[in-house]
Amino acid sequence: MSVRGKLFLTYWRENGTLAATRLVGRKARNALRGRRVFNELPPGSPGGRPATVGELASWSFPAVRPLPTFAVPASTRPRISIVTDSIGSSSLFGGVGTALLLAAHLANRMGAVLRIVTRTEPPSPQNVSLILDAYGVRLDHETQFTFIPPQADPASGLDVVPGELFITTSWWSTAATLPSVPHDSIIYLLQEDERMFYPFGEERLRCDEVLNNRSIRFVLNTRMLFEHMVASGLDHFKTQAQWFEPAFPATLFHARKREPGGKRRLFFYARPKNPRNLFGPGLALIERAIDEGVLDLDRWDIFLVGNGIPNLSFGDGYVPKRCEGLDWKAYAELVGTIDLALSLMYTPHPSYPPFDLAASGAVVVTNRFGIKQDLSAYSQNIICSDLDSDSLLASMRAGIALAEDEEARRRNYQANGLGKSWAEAFDRVLHSLTSGH
């Protein structure tokens, strides 16, 4: 392929079909007028034409390019659209699964059709069924699926009916939806202080601008996160935000029977590509626990559960079991066999794994951060630690002792404060969201 052909393909991929069509039209008109047809270099590069400020912003943050939409007449049923990056197999745990459950319950409450709008890869109907079936949720009406990537041709945009509600799942999906629909139709499901994903810079500023929006509604995962956001200066959350506590149905999360006489199991939430999960400090803690005799590998097996996990060894060559790509039910089966878990999250949200594991009978060591100081109201089998090495080791020692004390561990498990019904968990939020509809 010629250099010009490659340049055109690059421009097409980065800017979409409509922009590429306009480029070809402009070049054709220039050719008819006897002008130079193609630059040899792309816009913004030395020797190429200057890029516009709008082009630079679009290239820097493609995920926030506005959703292309067009209005259509009202249908016989209302509709709820969830806007998210992906519902691929690697995206289903935690936040995306919760978003699907919230949208499904809201759709049933309103007698609405549910539409899944994805931005980074085409949606998989099978994955939606996998989540809803796992939790015993059945939609009363049809589900629609639409793929609108950031480079989508505006001519093939998203149809919007009057009164449609949009559940967004991140600051960037919210930013992409804001220019395209009435602001009071947007419900931003917030499951972390997303400002903490970034260093102080432009991405953090853009995130903060969305969080400071006074014209949309927010739904927060846990009261703890809600209180943190208000304390951080977002006073409008007091009137514009609702919160819920997540649920862990016993049909999915429960202790599994194991063969007697086997080793106990340690679970480490291992996500090296997610800095907030503190992969390195977690490995260092396990290594120290082994070296100092706190964790006896003759009695314990180690499971690294997550993604992007390198092939590694502990101690004198012990190779842990790596668990990646688990589907929802396989993950629940595994956590039901765990005795002790180490799950770190360097943000104020508790995160899901400590709750998944405590709901399944395990003891969990996690870390404190800001407002997150004590999670015993959820389960007395969750131990919160400061993040210095000595405190973590002491917490690991306490966690091992509790995991091996079958009676105390069982007593704590039976007294868990974790909810078991998503219908009950969402009830207050759904009532608020549907008032006036």
C-alpha positions in Angstrom: 0.0 0.0 0.0 1.2 3.5 -0.8 2.2 6.0 1.8 -0.8 8.1 0.9 -3.1 5.0 1.3 -1.7 4.3 4.7 -2.1 7.9 5.8 -5.7 7.8 4.7 -6.4 4.6 6.6 -4.9 6.0 9.7 -7.0 9.2 9.4 -10.2 7.1 8.8 -9.6 4.9 11.9 -8.9 7.9 14.1 -11.6 10.2 12.9 -14.4 8.0 11.6 -16.2 7.5 8.3 -17.9 11.0 8.1 -14.6 12.8 8.6 -12.9 10.6 6.0 -15.7 11.2 3.5 -15.4 14.9 4.0 -11.6 14.7 3.5 -12.0 12.9 0.2 -14.6 15.4 -0.9 -12.3 18.3 0.0 -9.3 16.7 -1.8 -11.5 16.1 -4.9 -12.6 19.7 -5.0 -9.0 20.8 -4.6 -7.9 18.5 -7.4 -10.5 20.0 -9.7 -9.2 23.5 -8.8 -5.6 22.4 -9.5 -4.5 22.4 -5.9 -2.3 19.9 -4.1 -4.5 16.9 -3.2 -2.8 15.1 -0.3 -0.3 16.1 2.4 2.4 13.6 2.8 2.2 13.9 6.6 -0.8 13.8 8.9 -2.3 16.9 10.5 -0.3 18.2 13.5 3.0 16.6 12.5 6.0 18.6 11.3 5.4 19.5 7.7 1.7 18.6 7.8 -1.2 21.0 8.1 -1.8 22.3 11.6 -4.3 20.3 13.6 -7.2 22.2 15.0 -7.7 22.5 18.8 -10.8 20.4 18.5 -8.9 17.6 16.6 -6.2 17.5 19.3 -8.8 17.3 22.1 -10.6 14.5 20.2 -7.5 12.5 19.7 -6.3 12.9 23.3 -9.6 11.8 24.8 -11.5 9.6 22.2 -13.7 8.0 24.9 -15.4 11.4 25.6 -16.4 12.1 22.0 -20.2 12.8 22.2 -22.6 10.0 21.5 -24.2 10.6 18.1 -27.9 10.6 18.6 -31.1 11.4 16.8 -34.7 11.7 18.1 -37.5 9.2 17.2 -41.2 9.3 18.2 -42.2 7.7 21.5 -42.7 4.0 21.5 -45.3 2.0 23.4 -42.9 1.2 26.2 -40.3 3.4 28.0 -36.7 2.6 27.5 -33.6 2.5 29.7 -30.1 2.6 28.1 -26.9 1.7 29.9 -23.8 3.3 28.4 -20.6 1.4 29.2 -17.3 0.5 27.6 -17.8 -3.3 27.3 -19.7 -6.3 28.5 -17.0 -8.6 27.3 -16.0 -11.6 29.5 -13.1 -9.7 31.0 -15.3 -6.8 32.0 -18.1 -8.5 33.8 -16.9 -8.6 37.4 -17.7 -6.0 40.1 -18.8 -2.7 38.6 -20.2 -3.7 35.2 -22.1 -6.6 36.7 -23.7 -4.2 39.2 -24.6 -1.8 36.5 -26.4 -4.5 34.6 -28.3 -5.5 37.7 -29.3 -2.0 38.5 -30.5 -1.4 34.9 -32.4 -4.6 34.9 -34.2 -3.9 38.2 -35.0 -0.4 37.1 -36.3 -1.6 33.7 -38.6 -4.1 35.4 -39.8 -1.5 37.9 -40.7 0.9 35.1 -42.0 -1.8 32.7 -39.3 -0.6 30.3 -37.2 -2.1 27.5 -33.5 -2.3 28.4 -30.8 -1.3 25.9 -27.1 -2.0 26.3 -24.9 0.5 24.5 -21.2 -0.3 24.4 -18.3 1.8 23.3 -15.1 -0.3 23.0 -16.4 -3.6 21.7 -19.7 -5.0 20.4 -22.0 -6.2 23.1 -22.5 -9.9 23.9 -26.1 -10.9 24.7 -24.8 -14.1 26.1 -22.8 -12.3 28.7 -25.8 -10.3 29.9 -27.7 -13.6 30.2 -24.8 -15.0 32.2 -25.0 -12.3 34.8 -28.7 -12.1 35.1 -29.1 -15.8 35.2 -26.4 -16.1 37.9 -28.5 -13.8 40.1 -31.8 -15.2 39.2 -33.0 -11.9 37.5 -35.4 -12.2 34.6 -36.3 -9.2 32.4 -40.0 -8.6 31.8 -39.4 -7.1 28.4 -36.9 -7.3 25.5 -33.3 -6.4 25.6 -31.6 -4.4 22.8 -27.9 -4.1 22.0 -26.1 -1.3 20.2 -22.4 -0.7 19.5 -21.4 3.0 19.2 -17.6 3.3 19.3 -16.1 6.8 19.7 -15.2 6.8 16.0 -18.7 6.0 15.0 -20.1 7.8 11.9 -22.7 10.4 13.3 -25.0 9.4 10.4 -25.4 6.0 12.1 -26.1 7.3 15.6 -28.2 6.2 18.5 -31.9 6.7 18.4 -33.4 8.3 21.5 -37.1 8.2 22.5 -38.8 10.9 24.6 -38.3 10.3 28.4 -35.5 7.7 27.9 -33.2 7.2 30.9 -29.5 6.7 30.5 -27.4 4.9 33.1 -23.7 5.8 32.6 -20.9 3.8 34.3 -17.9 6.1 34.4 -17.0 9.7 34.1 -16.0 9.3 30.5 -19.2 7.5 29.4 -21.1 10.3 31.3 -19.0 13.0 29.5 -19.8 11.4 26.2 -23.5 11.3 27.0 -24.0 14.8 28.4 -23.9 16.7 25.1 -26.3 14.3 23.4 -29.3 13.9 25.7 -31.3 15.9 28.3 -29.1 16.1 31.5 -32.0 15.1 33.8 -32.2 11.8 31.9 -28.7 10.8 33.0 -28.1 8.5 36.1 -24.4 8.2 36.8 -23.6 5.0 38.6 -20.5 5.8 40.6 -18.6 2.9 42.2 -15.3 4.5 43.1 -13.7 8.0 43.5 -12.6 7.9 39.8 -10.4 11.0 40.3 -8.0 8.6 42.0 -7.4 6.8 38.8 -5.1 9.6 37.6 -2.2 11.8 38.7 -3.1 15.5 38.9 -3.5 16.6 35.3 -6.0 16.9 32.5 -7.8 13.6 32.9 -8.3 14.2 36.6 -9.7 17.7 35.9 -12.1 16.3 33.3 -13.3 13.7 35.8 -13.7 16.3 38.5 -15.8 18.5 36.1 -18.2 15.6 35.5 -18.5 14.9 39.3 -19.3 18.5 39.9 -22.2 18.5 37.4 -25.3 19.8 39.1 -27.8 18.7 36.5 -27.5 14.9 36.6 -28.3 12.3 39.2 -25.8 10.0 40.9 -26.1 6.6 42.4 -23.2 5.4 44.6 -22.1 2.0 45.5 -21.9 1.9 49.4 -22.7 4.6 51.9 -19.0 4.8 52.7 -18.2 6.0 49.2 -21.1 8.5 49.4 -19.8 9.9 52.6 -16.3 10.1 51.2 -17.4 12.0 48.1 -19.4 14.5 50.2 -16.5 15.0 52.6 -14.2 15.7 49.6 -16.2 18.8 48.7 -19.1 17.5 46.5 -21.9 19.0 48.6 -24.4 18.7 45.8 -24.3 14.9 46.3 -26.4 15.5 49.4 -29.4 16.3 47.2 -28.4 14.7 43.8 -27.1 11.3 44.9 -28.5 8.1 46.3 -26.5 5.2 47.6 -27.0 1.4 48.1 -25.2 -1.4 49.7 -24.3 -4.3 47.4 -25.9 -7.7 47.9 -24.4 -11.2 47.8 -27.1 -13.8 47.3 -26.5 -17.1 49.1 -27.4 -19.1 46.0 -24.1 -17.8 44.5 -21.9 -16.9 47.4 -21.6 -19.5 50.1 -19.0 -21.8 51.6 -18.4 -25.0 49.5 -17.7 -28.4 50.9 -14.1 -29.5 50.5 -12.2 -32.8 50.7 -11.0 -33.3 54.3 -7.3 -33.3 55.0 -6.3 -31.0 52.2 -4.3 -27.8 52.4 -5.9 -24.5 53.4 -6.2 -21.9 50.6 -4.9 -18.4 50.5 -6.4 -16.1 47.8 -4.5 -13.0 46.6 -6.4 -10.5 44.4 -3.7 -10.1 41.8 -4.1 -7.2 39.2 -0.6 -5.9 38.3 -2.1 -3.6 35.6 -4.3 -1.8 38.2 -2.0 0.2 40.5 -4.7 0.8 43.1 -4.7 -3.0 43.9 -1.1 -2.8 45.2 0.2 -5.9 43.4 3.8 -5.4 44.4 3.2 -4.7 48.2 0.8 -7.7 48.2 3.5 -10.1 46.8 6.1 -8.6 49.2 3.7 -9.3 52.1 3.2 -13.0 51.1 6.9 -13.5 50.6 7.7 -12.0 54.0 5.0 -14.1 55.7 6.6 -17.2 54.1 10.1 -16.2 55.0 9.2 -15.5 58.7 7.2 -18.7 59.1 3.8 -16.9 59.4 2.5 -18.7 56.3 3.5 -22.4 56.2 3.5 -23.7 52.6 3.3 -27.3 53.9 -0.2 -26.3 55.1 -1.3 -23.6 52.7 -1.8 -23.3 48.9 -1.7 -19.9 47.3 -4.1 -18.8 44.5 -3.4 -15.7 42.5 -6.7 -14.5 41.1 -7.0 -11.6 38.6 -5.5 -10.8 35.2 -2.1 -10.2 33.6 -0.5 -12.3 36.3 3.2 -13.1 35.6 4.6 -16.6 36.1 6.3 -16.3 39.6 7.4 -18.2 42.6 7.6 -17.6 46.4 10.0 -18.8 49.0 12.3 -21.5 47.9 10.5 -22.0 44.5 6.8 -22.5 45.4 4.7 -21.8 42.3 1.2 -20.5 43.1 -1.8 -21.4 41.2 -2.8 -18.6 38.7 -6.5 -18.1 38.1 -7.5 -15.9 35.1 -10.4 -15.6 32.8 -12.9 -17.2 35.3 -16.6 -16.7 34.5 -19.0 -15.5 37.1 -20.0 -19.0 38.4 -16.4 -20.4 38.3 -15.3 -17.4 40.4 -18.0 -18.0 42.9 -17.1 -21.7 43.1 -13.5 -20.8 43.8 -14.1 -18.1 46.5 -16.4 -20.6 48.3 -13.3 -22.8 48.8 -11.0 -20.1 50.2 -9.9 -19.9 53.8 -8.0 -16.6 53.8 -7.8 -13.8 51.3 -5.5 -10.8 50.8 -7.3 -8.1 48.8 -5.9 -4.6 48.7 -7.5 -1.4 47.4 -5.7 1.9 47.7 -8.9 3.9 47.5 -11.8 4.6 49.9 -14.1 2.1 48.4 -14.1 -1.4 50.0 -14.1 -3.1 46.6 -16.0 -6.3 45.8 -13.5 -9.2 46.5 -13.5 -8.7 50.3 -17.3 -8.8 50.3 -17.4 -11.8 47.8 -15.1 -13.7 50.0 -16.6 -12.9 53.4 -20.0 -13.8 52.0 -18.5 -17.1 51.0 -17.1 -18.0 54.4 -13.5 -16.8 54.1 -11.4 -14.5 56.3 -10.1 -11.4 54.5 -7.2 -9.1 55.1 -7.6 -5.7 53.4 -6.3 -2.2 53.9 -7.5 1.1 55.5 -7.7 4.2 53.4 -9.3 7.5 54.5 -12.8 6.9 55.6 -12.3 3.2 55.1 -11.1 2.2 58.6 -13.3 -0.7 59.8 -15.4 -3.1 57.7 -16.6 -5.3 60.6 -20.2 -4.1 60.2 -20.2 -6.0 57.0 -18.4 -9.0 58.5 -16.2 -9.6 61.5 -14.1 -11.9 59.2 -12.8 -8.8 57.4 -9.6 -7.4 59.0 -8.5 -3.9 58.1 -4.8 -3.1 58.2 -2.6 -0.1 57.9 -0.3 -0.4 54.9 3.1 -0.4 56.5 4.9 -3.7 56.2 4.8 -4.5 59.9 1.1 -3.8 60.2 0.3 -5.9 57.2 2.3 -8.8 58.5 0.5 -8.6 61.9 -2.8 -8.5 60.1 -1.8 -11.5 58.0 -0.9 -13.4 61.2 -4.2 -12.5 62.8 -6.0 -13.6 59.6 -4.3 -17.0 59.5 -5.2 -17.5 63.2 -8.8 -16.7 62.6 -9.0 -18.8 59.4 -7.8 -21.8 61.4 -10.2 -21.2 64.3 -13.2 -22.9 62.7 -15.6 -22.1 65.4 -14.9 -18.3 65.6 -14.8 -18.1 61.8 -18.1 -19.8 61.4 -19.7 -17.7 64.2 -18.5 -14.5 62.4 -19.8 -15.8 59.1 -23.2 -16.6 60.4 -23.4 -13.0 61.9 -22.4 -11.3 58.6 -24.1 -8.0 57.9 -23.9 -8.3 54.1 -27.1 -8.1 52.2 -28.4 -11.1 50.2 -31.0 -9.6 47.9 -30.4 -7.1 45.1 -34.1 -6.3 45.0 -33.9 -5.2 48.6 -30.5 -3.5 48.0 -31.9 -1.3 45.2 -35.4 -0.7 46.5 -34.8 2.8 48.0 -32.8 3.9 45.0 -35.3 2.6 42.5 -38.2 4.4 44.4 -36.3 7.6 44.1 -35.4 7.2 40.5 -38.9 6.4 39.4 -40.7 9.1 41.4 -42.4 11.3 38.8 -42.1 8.6 36.0 
